[in-house]
Structure formats: C-alpha cells, structure tokens
Amino acid sequence: MPKEKVDRKRLLKEPDEFISTSMRAMRWLRRNSRWVSAGAVLVVVCGVAVWGWKVYKDRQEAQAQKLQTQAYSFYARAAEEAEKTASQDLMGKAVERFEAVIKQFPDTRTGWIARVYRGRANYALGKYDEAVQDFETALGSVPSGDDGTMRALALQGLGLALQAKGNWEKAAAAFQSLKEAAAGSFGRMADLELARCYEKQGKTKEALFVYQSLLGFLSEPLQREMVQAQMARLSQSLKE
C-alpha cells in the first residue's frame, strides 16, 4: 500500500497557527487583564469563604458537643438515681442544660440531638406536652445526611409521649411511621407499641395481626412468651 504523501506546506503552517493562536490568546489576556484578575480574586475569595465557613461550623459543633456532654451527665445521673425527688431534680437540671445547647447552637447536629434529649427528659418529668413539642420540632428539622436513625429516635419519643397523653390514635400513627422508617430493634419496638395502641382503641383484630407478624421476628424466649400471652388474651376476648 503506497504511503500517504505528506503535505510540507501544511506541516510548516501548523506551528504558525499554534503561534498565532497563542498570540491572540495573550493579546486577549492583556486587553482583559482586569477581568481575569477580578475573576481569579473572586475564586480565591469564594474558596476562603467556604473554608472559613467550614472552620466556623466545626468550631460551633465542638463547642456544642462540650456543652451537650455536661447536659447528658445530668440526664444519665437522673436515670440511674433511685430516689424519686433527687432523680427529678437532676432531670430538671438536664432540661436546663439541653435548653442552653439548643439556644446557643440551634443550627448544629448536636443542637438537634439536644432537642431530642430534652424531649426525653421532659417525658421523664411527666411534662408530656413539652415532650411532644420537642419531638415534633425535631422531626421537622432532621439534619441532612441522616441514615434514618435520628428520625427514628424522634418518632419513638413522639409515640411514647402521645401514649402517655392518652392520644392512642396519633401515637399509633407515630409508631406506624417508625415501623416503616426503621428496622431491627426500632421496628420491633414499633410493632409492640403499635399493637398496644390498637388494643387501647379497641381494635383487637388489628392488634392480633401486628402481634402475629411480630412473632416471626422474635428470637428471645421471654419476648415470644409475652407476645403469645397477649395474643391468647386478645383471642379469648373475641370469643366472649
């Protein structure tokens, strides 16, 4: 096969085109140097701003965690305290400190967690309206990047607080949402509480259905016996 003939004129012209294109680019840069410089400065400023914001947020998070640790220490001590008055006193102090985290660092993940724990502390103190408000607010502002655990914590707390208020219908809705959003221990807990809500509403068949579906996921003998006893009691009530 004959070799393709090389066009010498084209080869000689290519370096000239490269040089001329480069020269045009240089002339454009000289004519627009102010705009190019401004653009470069803008890029640098934006980069510094993003970096500065990240440093600020990290610092806020660290400060919030420090305050949260102090609040949680009161919460943990209150939960372990056997004497009721002393326990309530410690839990009240925990509420105050969780409140401080929420107010000082409202836009941090730690601030969100503090709201959930304040809800739990209010629940322990019998302040169910305040607990419901905390959990509902938390559900409306779940931090981005949540894998479902944070939302599940808020739903669990909301369901329990609504139960304590005797609002079985709304509590059932919360536990149904928890069941759909979470698996594992959260899901099993949701089933147990959902069945309880149905019982309180007189929905015996619905409660039996939930218990029956739950039975297949329980491996611990004590839990299975408890559920089977509940099912036997409900089945008997249907016959009466």
For each residue, the residues with C-beta under 8 A, 3 or more apart:
1:
2:
3:
4:
5:
6: 11
7: 10 11
8: 11 12
9: 12 13
10: 7 13 14
11: 6 7 8 14
12: 8 9 15 16
13: 9 10 16 17
14: 10 11 17 18
15: 12 18 19
16: 12 13 19 20
17: 13 14 20 21
18: 14 15 21 22
19: 15 16 22 23
20: 16 17 23 24
21: 17 18 24 25
22: 18 19 25 26
23: 19 20 26 27
24: 20 21 27 28
25: 21 22 28 29
26: 22 23 29 30
27: 23 24 30 31
28: 24 25 31 32
29: 25 26 32 33 36
30: 26 27 33
31: 27 28
32: 28 29 35 36
33: 29 30 36 37
34: 37 38
35: 32 38 39
36: 29 32 33 39 40
37: 33 34 40 41
38: 34 35 41 42
39: 35 36 42 43
40: 36 37 43 44
41: 37 38 44 45
42: 38 39 45 46
43: 39 40 46 47
44: 40 41 47 48
45: 41 42 48 49
46: 42 43 49 50
47: 43 44 50 51
48: 44 45 51 52
49: 45 46 52 53
50: 46 47 53 54
51: 47 48 54 55
52: 48 49 55 56
53: 49 50 56 57
54: 50 51 57 58
55: 51 52 58 59
56: 52 53 59 60
57: 53 54 60 61 108
58: 54 55 61 62
59: 55 56 62 63
60: 56 57 63 64 105 107 108
61: 57 58 64 65 105 108 109 110
62: 58 59 65 66
63: 59 60 66 67 104 105
64: 60 61 67 68 101 104 105 108 110 111 114
65: 61 62 68 69 110
66: 62 63 69 70
67: 63 64 70 71 97 100 101 104 105
68: 64 65 71 72 98 101 110 113 114
69: 65 66 72 73
70: 66 67 73 74 97
71: 67 68 74 75 94 97 98 100 101 114 117
72: 68 69 75 76 94 117
73: 69 70 76 77
74: 70 71 77 78 90 91 93 94 97
75: 71 72 78 79 90 91 94 98 117 120 121
76: 72 73 79 80
77: 73 74 80 81 90
78: 74 75 81 87 88 89 90 91 93 94 121 124
79: 75 76 87 124
80: 76 77
81: 77 78 86 87 90
82: 87
83: 86 87
84: 87 88
85: 88 89
86: 81 83 89 90
87: 78 79 81 82 83 84 90 91
88: 78 84 85 91 92 125
89: 78 85 86 92 93
90: 74 75 77 78 81 86 87 93 94
91: 74 75 78 87 88 94 95 121 124 125
92: 88 89 95 96 125
93: 74 78 89 90 96 97
94: 71 72 74 75 78 90 91 97 98 117 118 121
95: 91 92 98 99 118 121 122 125
96: 92 93 99 100
97: 67 70 71 74 93 94 100 101
98: 68 71 75 94 95 101 102 114 115 117 118 121
99: 95 96 102 103 118
100: 67 71 96 97 103 104
101: 64 67 68 71 97 98 104 105 110 111 114
102: 98 99 105 106 111 114 115 118
103: 99 100 106
104: 63 64 67 100 101 111
105: 60 61 63 64 67 101 102 108 110 111 114
106: 102 103 111
107: 60 111
108: 57 60 61 64 105 111 112
109: 61 112 113 143
110: 61 64 65 68 101 105 113 114
111: 64 101 102 104 105 106 107 108 114 115
112: 108 109 115 116 138 141 142 143 150
113: 68 109 110 116 117 150
114: 64 68 71 98 101 102 105 110 111 117 118
115: 98 102 111 112 118 119 134 137 138
116: 112 113 119 120 134 135 138 150 153 154 157
117: 71 72 75 94 98 113 114 120 121
118: 94 95 98 99 102 114 115 121 122 134
119: 115 116 122 123 130 131 132 133 134 135 138 154 157 158 161
120: 75 116 117 123 124 131 157
121: 75 78 91 94 95 98 117 118 124 125
122: 95 118 119 125 127 128 130 131 134
123: 119 120 126 127 128 131 157 160 161 164
124: 78 79 91 120 121
125: 88 91 92 95 121 122
126: 123 164
127: 122 123 130 131
128: 122 123 131 132 161 164 165
129: 132 133 165
130: 119 122 127 133 134
131: 119 120 122 123 127 128 134 135 157 161 164
132: 119 128 129 135 136 158 161 162 165
133: 119 129 130 136 137
134: 115 116 118 119 122 130 131 137 138 157
135: 116 119 131 132 138 139 154 155 157 158 161
136: 132 133 139 140 158
137: 115 133 134 140 141
138: 112 115 116 119 134 135 141 142 154 157
139: 135 136 142 151 154 155 158
140: 136 137
141: 112 137 138
142: 112 138 139 146 150 151 154
143: 109 112 146 150
144:
145:
146: 142 143 149 150 151
147:
148: 151 152 181 182
149: 146 152 153 182
150: 112 113 116 142 143 146 153 154
151: 139 142 146 148 154 155 181
152: 148 149 155 156 178 181 182 186
153: 116 149 150 156 157
154: 116 119 135 138 139 142 150 151 157 158
155: 135 139 151 152 158 159 174 175 177 178 181 182
156: 152 153 159 160 178 186 189 190
157: 116 119 120 123 131 134 135 138 153 154 160 161
158: 119 132 135 136 139 154 155 161 162 174
159: 155 156 162 163 171 174 175 178 190 193
160: 123 156 157 163 164 171 193
161: 119 123 128 131 132 135 157 158 164 165
162: 132 158 159 165 167 168 170 171 174
163: 159 160 166 167 168 171 193 196 197
164: 123 126 128 131 160 161
165: 128 129 132 161 162
166: 163
167: 162 163 170 171
168: 162 163 171 172 197 200 201
169: 172 173 197 201
170: 162 167 173 174
171: 159 160 162 163 167 168 174 175 193 197
172: 168 169 175 176 194 197 198 201
173: 169 170 176 177
174: 155 158 159 162 170 171 177 178
175: 155 159 171 172 178 179 190 191 193 194 197
176: 172 173 179 180 190 194
177: 155 173 174 180 181
178: 152 155 156 159 174 175 181 182 186 187 189 190
179: 175 176 182 187 190 191 194
180: 176 177
181: 148 151 152 155 177 178
182: 148 149 152 155 178 179 186 187 190
183: 186 187
184: 187 188
185: 188 189
186: 152 156 178 182 183 189 190
187: 178 179 182 183 184 190 191 217
188: 184 185 191 192 214 217 218
189: 156 178 185 186 192 193
190: 156 159 175 176 178 179 182 186 187 193 194
191: 175 179 187 188 194 195 210 211 213 214
192: 188 189 195 196 214 227
193: 159 160 163 171 175 189 190 196 197
194: 172 175 176 179 190 191 197 198 210
195: 191 192 198 199 207 210 211 214 230
196: 163 192 193 199 200 207
197: 163 168 169 171 172 175 193 194 200 201
198: 172 194 195 201 203 204 206 207 210
199: 195 196 202 203 204 207 234
200: 168 196 197
201: 168 169 172 197 198
202: 199
203: 198 199 206 207
204: 198 199 207 208 234 237 238
205: 208 209 238
206: 198 203 209 210
207: 195 196 198 199 203 204 210 211 230 234
208: 204 205 211 212 231 234 235 238
209: 205 206 212 213
210: 191 194 195 198 206 207 213 214
211: 191 195 207 208 214 215 227 230 231 234
212: 208 209 215 231
213: 191 209 210 216
214: 188 191 192 195 210 211 217 218 227
215: 211 212 218 224 227 228 231
216: 213
217: 187 188 214
218: 188 214 215 223 224 227
219: 223 224
220: 223 224
221: 224 225
222: 225 226
223: 218 219 220 226 227
224: 215 218 219 220 221 227 228
225: 221 222 228 229
226: 222 223 229 230
227: 192 211 214 215 218 223 224 230 231
228: 215 224 225 231 232
229: 225 226 232 233
230: 195 207 211 226 227 233 234
231: 208 211 212 215 227 228 234 235
232: 228 229 235 236
233: 229 230 236 237
234: 199 204 207 208 211 230 231 237 238
235: 208 231 232 238 239
236: 232 233 239 240
237: 204 233 234 240
238: 204 205 208 234 235
239: 235 236
240: 236 237
